[in-house]
Amino acid sequence: MAIYDVLSSYGQFDSLVSFNGPVEDYLKIYPADENRELFKMMLKQNRQIRVYTNFGLKFNLALIANKKIGYKDVGKIDEYCLKVPYIIYWKEENIQRALVISLNSYIEAKGIYYCLTEVDNYFENDKNDLVTIHLSQKNSSEVIETFSSMLAENQTALAIQKNLDSKYISDVDLMKEQCIGICQHIFDETIKTIRPLEPKQRKPYIDETVARVFIIKKALYVKYMTSKYFLNERHCGNVSQQRAFAKSYISELPIIPYFKLYNI
């Protein structure tokens, strides 16, 4: 099923924190949304756009790639504990597209992309219709530009995503260092949050933390494994060696076991 058909098949309110429907309706119901102006700019370009907020992610833990990521605690977390803040989607005649917006780093946005399009997941067959990007105080204009490029249809979604990749994660070795810093920051902030809480109150924060670190590790692993340069130049065409190195590579990212977070 195409991406618009999948998203529009869900109800308008599938949970207490989610909305799915026309952006115009969303702004009427939630006028205080901090990204209201961004959505209004999008509406000026296309009045038919829809938004799904807080879309729950699920992970296909049967995948070989996911098993090699090495953060087994992801199997202990509640399903859908990690949310995609916004998915803007629309269709024009025979074309269906979606812009997935994360409020964290581009690396996390990339991890979300790999999750959404992995085998047996939501949009396995819709990679050509989906772009993911992060939204911060500094790059709202880039989000609009990306949205405009998708509407213009003079570039494929894959080409648009590659342009974003070249800006934010073109150097995979540097990406690893960024991932280490992001993961450590996530754990530091979570520990500050949960330390004063009783163990039974900590679960939603711990689950989200584990899920975020998992998708960061996934983004790095997949990015390494899809690098033809590394395959040919670093591993002399040996895919098994590349896979083993990628597993070792992501093991450098810090993790804190589930039970330790509960017992801090």
Buried (B, 14 or more C-beta within 10 A) or exposed (E): EBBBEBBBEEEEEBEEEBBBBBBBEBBEEBEEBEBEEBBEBBBEEBEEBBBBBBBBBBBEEEBEBBEBBBBBBBEEBEEBBBBBBBBBBBBEEEEBBBBBBBBBBBBBBBBBBBBBBBEEBBBEEBBEBBBBBBBEEEBBEBBBEBBEBBBEEEBBBEEBBEEBBEEBBEEBEEBBEBBBEBBBEBBEEBBEEBEEEEEEEBBEBBBBBBBBBBBBBBBBBBBBBEBEEBBEEEBEEEEEBBBEBBBEBBEEBEBBEBEEBEEE
